[in-house]
Amino acid sequence: MKVNRTYDEINERIKKGEAVVMTAEEIIPFVEEKGLEQAAREVDVVTTGTFGPMCSSGAFLNLGHPMPRMRMSEIYLNGVNAYGGIAAVDAYLGATEIPKTDPANTNFPGEFNYGGGHVIEDLIAGKEVYLEAYSYGTDCYPRKKLGTYIKLEDMNEAFMFNSRNAYQNYNVAVNLSEKTLYTYMGILKPNLGNANYSTSGQLSPLFNDPLLRTTGIGTRIFLGGTEGYVSWYGTQHNPSVNRSETGAPRTPSGTLSVIGDMKQMDAAWIRGVSFLGYGVSLMVGIGIPIPILNEEILRSAAVKDEELFAPVVDYSQGYPYGRGGPLGEVSYAQLKSGTIVIHDKEVPTAPLSSYPKAKEIAEILKSWIKEGQFLLTEPVEQLPSADSGKKLSPMKIRSRGEEN
Amino acid sequence: MVKHKIVLLFPATVVEQPFLYHLVKDYNLIINVLKANINPRKEGTLVLELAGDKENYDSGIHFLESRGVKTVPLEQQIVWNEERCTQCGACTVICPTSALEMIRPEMTVTFNGEKCIACGHCLKACPARAVEEHY
């Protein structure tokens, strides 16, 4: 390769306010016009973005010690249970938790108007939430119950720690059955009534770094409106999948686990959401910068919707029961056009993941870098990539002692 | 000739009276019922498209109001809260009249009140609950 840039060189240029930064959308025509080598010489960083529902999200909270002290074992924030099986006043609030009083799907489809994701959004928005806690009481922690209003600023620490975000590609969900389905991919109308997908395609962070060359442990990112970090690979990280020539996976693949200070976040980029008949979730805004170290990295970052493919999966039988394989593959360009063709039928599409918001995130990250406020980090450790052999295994239900 | 989509709100005291009959017979109005509902408190809601000669239309509305029926333009009933909207597009494949639509290739959501029939499917299809019903 003719271009060979280091993280230090890029950061020097960022500090001087000289770095050339483009979004993953802007870089596409730029590379087409200049050619790969010349574009790689000129551009230091490409920024990406995604804003979609990411269920495996949540926050560690330290609620502070009341007097007398309390070892909170059962904790509710606005009626939503937060896990208290850790130290005295620590809790983990999960995005998909619903209030103990929610009827869930007993009256199908349940509305799920409020849950963990909404509590997280309310806290970030600076709202008061009602904290209710119970304990069995100990000599060191005598208090047995507590009820109080609390704000994010009252807490000692509050950091978001999401175990599976930024999915590298995802299924296109359709419904082959004759009844409406209510799923985490939204409402799916019967007989191929619609097709819902959920990545930002050519703007999506891991689609622009398909082999995880620059995104690794310790990578500084945009998370919920502030700086966050990649802490590990995410749960269900599955790099050993079928890929295009460009390296982009053709099925759901890599995932990230990310961390960031909730007190610095902006509720515009962390939003509680409700999926009819399914439950609550959290829309999370993530943007990852890609240092253009060489032409190969730029080639991946200049990927376009026409070159990215997702599998079409039936959510009546295929996904829930594992019956029948994918119904085919479509490109993100087709998905974005508004209709795809499945079984000779034109099916309207909807994204779930917000493309305009993804673009805004890539723009914000670009401005942070251009203004010298955001430096790039070299991964402390690489994440398992296509050559790692790491695979996603389904569970086998077995009796005691039975071999898998 | 005027044509509007309106919402009629009936208090429980008048909900059993045959208003549409009078709108047709006495005011020569053309009616297309889009949605009708009576709630457990016996209050009625009727969403309809009403058309006719301007003078007849106004007299018809006056007749309804004088009998205690509240009339409100439909576009004031379904409100799309643009700020709350995340532009995810989930509503656009659920909306039967494309009143909520995705502008491509920008991928932004727009709401056209004139196309809306107040079916209410979008209210719960929207993950961010950005569409509100104001009665």
Interface residues (C-beta under 8 A of the other chain):
Chain A: F51 G52 P53 E111 N113 G186 I187 K189 G193 N194 N196 R271 V273 S274 F275 L276 S281 M283 K336 S337 G338 P348 T349 A350 P351 L352 S353 S354 Y355 P356 K357
Chain B: T86 Q87 C88 G89 A90 C91 T92 V93 I94 M102 R104 P105 E106 M107 T108 K124 A125 P127 A128 R129
